């Protein structure tokens, strides 16, 4: 299972690198999208699209890692379930089963 996860991660990483390198067009990134107007140029910078995509992917990986480490999904295992004898409802007695 771990080998398959590593293999899929490598393939997805290679695909992401290909997408990143083919997107070299310059884009304007605004850090203040709610302030429209011609005088709002102090929060805008120009960079390549692959840089924006790469930073977005890293931020997503970071928050996914934090979610995985802080969620209760990976908890310590509980005590094993102890099975009780079954009841024969026709006779009203408990059957002694193998344990």
Secondary structure per residue as TSV (DSSP state, phi and psi in degrees):
chain	resnum	aa	ss	phi	psi
A	1	X	-	360.0	-40.8
A	2	X	H	-67.6	-39.0
A	3	X	H	-62.0	-41.6
A	4	X	H	-64.3	-39.4
A	5	X	H	-63.7	-42.9
A	6	X	H	-65.7	-42.2
A	7	X	H	-62.6	-45.7
A	8	X	H	-65.2	-38.8
A	9	X	H	-63.3	-40.1
A	10	X	H	-65.4	-43.1
A	11	X	H	-64.2	-42.6
A	12	X	H	-66.2	-39.1
A	13	X	H	-63.4	-40.3
A	14	X	H	-65.8	-39.9
A	15	X	H	-65.1	-40.1
A	16	X	H	-65.1	-40.6
A	17	X	H	-62.6	-39.5
A	18	X	H	-64.2	-43.1
A	19	X	H	-64.7	-40.5
A	20	X	H	-63.8	-42.8
A	21	X	H	-75.0	-24.5
A	22	X	H	-82.4	-13.1
A	23	X	-	-103.3	82.8
A	24	X	-	-104.1	3.1
A	25	X	-	-66.3	144.0
A	26	X	E	-79.1	138.3
A	27	X	E	-130.5	154.3
A	28	X	E	-95.0	126.2
A	29	X	E	-109.8	122.5
A	30	X	E	-105.4	128.5
A	31	X	S	-90.2	-5.9
A	32	X	-	-129.7	75.3
A	33	X	T	-72.5	-13.1
A	34	X	T	-92.9	-3.6
A	35	X	-	-107.8	92.2
A	36	X	-	-87.3	150.5
A	37	X	S	145.8	162.4
A	38	X	T	-73.9	-18.4
A	39	X	T	-93.9	0.1
A	40	X	-	-94.0	72.7
A	41	X	-	-112.3	1.6
A	42	X	T	-79.1	-19.2
A	43	X	T	-109.1	21.0
A	44	X	E	-119.0	133.0
A	45	X	E	-138.3	155.3
A	46	X	E	-105.2	131.5
A	47	X	E	-150.5	171.9
A	48	X	E	-74.1	151.0
A	49	X	H	-65.1	-33.1
A	50	X	H	-67.0	-29.6
A	51	X	H	-67.1	-43.0
A	52	X	H	-63.1	-43.0
A	53	X	H	-66.2	-40.4
A	54	X	H	-65.9	-44.0
A	55	X	H	-65.3	-39.5
A	56	X	H	-63.0	-41.1
A	57	X	H	-65.0	-40.9
A	58	X	H	-65.3	-40.5
A	59	X	H	-63.8	-41.7
A	60	X	H	-62.9	-41.5
A	61	X	H	-63.8	-40.8
A	62	X	H	-63.3	-47.9
A	63	X	H	-69.1	-33.3
A	64	X	H	-64.7	-39.5
A	65	X	H	-63.4	-44.8
A	66	X	H	-62.7	-40.1
A	67	X	H	-65.2	-39.6
A	68	X	H	-67.8	-35.4
A	69	X	H	-81.5	-24.2
A	70	X	H	-98.7	-9.8
A	71	X	S	-80.3	162.4
A	72	X	T	-87.8	16.7
A	73	X	T	-66.1	-41.1
A	74	X	S	-101.7	76.7
A	75	X	-	-100.4	170.4
A	76	X	-	-70.6	145.4
A	77	X	-	-67.1	145.7
A	78	X	-	-80.3	169.8
A	79	X	-	-64.5	145.9
A	80	X	-	-62.5	147.1
A	81	X	-	-70.0	128.3
A	82	X	-	-95.1	118.6
A	83	X	-	-83.1	134.3
A	84	X	-	-99.6	167.1
A	85	X	-	-65.1	146.3
A	86	X	-	-82.4	152.7
A	87	X	E	-100.8	129.0
A	88	X	E	-85.3	105.7
A	89	X	T	-70.6	-22.4
A	90	X	T	-75.0	-37.7
A	91	X	T	-96.5	-21.0
A	92	X	T	78.6	21.1
A	93	X	E	-122.2	162.8
A	94	X	E	-91.3	136.0
A	95	X	-	-87.8	139.7
A	96	X	-	-88.3	106.7
A	97	X	-	-97.3	170.5
A	98	X	-	-73.9	143.2
A	99	X	-	-117.3	360.0
